[in-house]
Amino acid sequence: MAKRVSATVAKNQLGQILRMAEDEPVYIVKHGRPQTVVIAADAYEALLRRARDPEDRQLARLRADFDEMYRSMQAGRWRKGIGALLTAPADLLNTVATRRIRKARG
């Protein structure tokens, strides 16, 4: 688990915070909320390299799209529909799927 220190401690013990950051990220907390993260320079450079990698950027976009769709599916109308889908008998699902396929074929 990443270390957390208060902003005051970080200000007064910067050298120690920098040493801690060589091993793992250090969160600087202000008013009970993470404000800043201190990480080692090599870890930062690795993050920059990954951010420039087209496959990683595409994966990040897909992940963001999925997260947004998932959030929208948590709305009440979606929950009701998904609940009905998950509890529907197999023969009903087969009937509906067959109709949809026939309709799509024209």
MIVOBA-527698 format. One line per field, with one value per residue (C-alpha): y, z, x; residue number from 1. Coordinates in Angstrom, 3 decimals, padded with zeros to 6 digits, m for minus. Layout:
# residues N
c2 = [Y_...] $
c3 = [Z_...] $
c1 = [X_...] $
nr = [NUM_...] $
***
This chain:
# residues 106
c2 = [000.000_003.455_005.656_008.755_011.754_015.115_018.227_019.542_016.392_016.524_020.141_019.465_016.117_016.429_014.357_011.448_011.711_011.584_008.461_006.833_007.657_005.623_002.474_003.377_006.356_008.748_010.580_014.057_014.569_017.962_018.352_014.578_014.271_013.193_016.334_015.245_012.056_011.884_009.110_008.177_009.754_006.364_005.470_008.807_008.193_004.744_006.332_008.828_006.039_004.138_007.279_007.615_003.989_003.945_000.547_001.752_004.912_002.848_000.513_003.511_004.900_001.534_001.256_004.757_003.920_000.702_002.481_005.100_002.431_000.525_003.669_004.355_000.783_001.348_003.694_002.416_001.662_m000.408_m002.326_m003.366_m004.546_m006.433_m008.020_m009.213_m010.532_m012.466_m014.068_m014.814_m018.486_m019.912_m020.646_m016.989_m015.816_m018.216_m016.999_m013.351_m014.039_m015.931_m013.029_m010.528_m012.611_m013.004_m009.287_m008.429_m010.719_m008.990] $
c3 = [000.000_m000.863_001.952_002.968_004.759_005.684_003.783_006.943_007.340_003.655_004.008_007.118_006.015_002.246_002.158_003.884_001.541_m001.484_m000.126_000.522_m003.031_m004.442_m003.209_m003.690_m004.416_m001.502_m001.282_000.203_002.071_002.791_004.782_004.725_000.921_m001.351_m002.958_m004.662_m005.358_m005.219_m007.313_m008.297_m011.492_m013.213_m012.414_m013.881_m017.055_m017.395_m017.121_m019.836_m022.141_m021.577_m022.215_m025.607_m026.581_m029.038_m027.825_m024.223_m025.250_m027.186_m024.221_m021.930_m024.263_m024.396_m020.610_m020.223_m022.708_m020.843_m017.479_m018.844_m020.265_m016.989_m015.013_m017.302_m016.849_m013.108_m013.678_m012.555_m015.997_m016.914_m013.645_m014.226_m017.757_m016.762_m013.869_m016.260_m018.664_m015.969_m014.637_m017.988_m018.865_m021.598_m023.984_m023.865_m024.554_m027.498_m028.926_m028.688_m030.156_m033.078_m033.803_m033.720_m036.097_m038.542_m038.377_m039.000_m042.051_m043.511] $
c1 = [000.000_001.328_002.554_000.589_002.009_000.597_001.642_003.313_005.410_006.323_007.432_009.506_010.981_011.396_014.599_012.894_009.883_012.213_013.915_010.523_009.421_012.313_010.537_006.885_004.617_004.115_000.788_000.911_m002.370_m003.875_m007.100_m007.555_m007.466_m004.597_m003.201_000.014_001.945_005.726_007.273_010.802_012.129_012.543_008.930_007.841_009.872_008.273_004.830_005.736_006.911_003.671_001.614_003.276_002.615_m000.336_m001.567_m001.644_m003.521_m006.053_m006.482_m006.984_m009.674_m011.427_m011.249_m012.727_m015.518_m016.285_m016.311_m018.724_m021.052_m020.913_m021.789_m024.738_m025.922_m026.165_m029.126_m032.529_m033.958_m030.906_m030.962_m034.555_m033.784_m030.659_m032.521_m035.227_m032.591_m030.772_m033.952_m035.601_m036.135_m033.920_m036.813_m037.899_m034.348_m034.098_m037.418_m036.403_m032.964_m034.507_m036.884_m034.015_m031.924_m034.798_m035.540_m031.875_m031.735_m034.774] $
nr = [1_2_3_4_5_6_7_8_9_10_11_12_13_14_15_16_17_18_19_20_21_22_23_24_25_26_27_28_29_30_31_32_33_34_35_36_37_38_39_40_41_42_43_44_45_46_47_48_49_50_51_52_53_54_55_56_57_58_59_60_61_62_63_64_65_66_67_68_69_70_71_72_73_74_75_76_77_78_79_80_81_82_83_84_85_86_87_88_89_90_91_92_93_94_95_96_97_98_99_100_101_102_103_104_105_106] $
***
